[in-house]
């Protein structure tokens, strides 16, 4: 059977996902095309050798609709003969794209695949794909008669269940910003970020080189002054015991960004003279309680470790998406992972969470961390709307 290896991975700087953000003047197709083009340039691979482009995007409407992966591939200069497909597993969309790409290589269906993701939350606001309609239907309403809740309320329920104080949530968030700021200062993101020129508000191109949401001066004391972000009468009436600890400061921001990963078999890499950075070792995807919604990373971690035949202690670096700090702290409490190994260059609370791009972004950062620390195994996991989660283990080569 074939193996699947990562030859290289690259991401954009992450912009604030609002009008005036560093990347808000860029069409998402062009933003996405930038990382695909960068990946081809960095590896030197013949674009015609790519068998497929599998890409994640969550807001598949407007400028990110109509199989946005196809248009990004063409905008990047790939031959018209190279196909592309867009997938949606919510926040884990591009992590799922990596799984699909690797599984295709392992099965022998592909030799060379690009797995990528994009989200322009400044141009396609979060949730806009539902067009204000009921996307659940009568069957789901019957199964969950109390009704499901927004992710922010799920994050509150997690904070309550795991007894995570506001002080702990804010301290974790501040540390994420400090780690990200140190990583930038020490050049640890230099190898994974591809700077780009983006139009400014007046149309003048501006060079974007750094993640825009990182705030080096953030402290728990500053974060303590923020109001709860998801308190509303309807939820307070339903959950009277909640004391509302989740704020904009201990949640991931909304962002624009893209990332891409080149995946081949080991044999193909040798034939093409490419040096792989890591082997895609094991994969898992799980479903979990859609009311808590964000806790799937706990069983997903157990499942992928079981499939890999590895213990938690054998993992040298973890990338756990910081959709909310309560999610990562609950995961830490349940798994017993060493916090010093988790999101060592900062997480989404600081770097940002461009939904469809985040899975590929985490993988790009995980490879960097393993190389910087001389680690062997890395584990990435991502909570996803609807009570889903992906987990991936890679082995540095």
Secondary structure, DSSP 8 states (H G I E B T S, - for coil): ----EEEEEEE---EESSTTSTTTTS-HHHHHHHHHHHHHHHHT--GGG--EEEEE-S--SGGG-S-HHHHHHHHTT--TTSEEEEE--GGGHHHHHHHHHHHHHHHTS-SEEEEEEEEETTTS-TTGGGTTS--SHHHHHHHTTT----HHHHHHHHHHHTT--HHHHHHHHHHHHHHHHHHHHTTTTTTTB--EEEE-TTS-EEEE-S-TT--TT--HHHHTTS-BSS--HHHHHH-TT-----BSTTB--BEEEEEEEEEE-HHHHHHTT---SEEEEEEEEEE--TTT-S-HHHHHHHHHHHHHT--GGG--EEEE--SBHHHHHHHHHHH---GGGBSTT--HHHH-B-GGGHHHHHHHHHHHHHHHHT-SEEEEEEEETTTEEEEEEEEE-
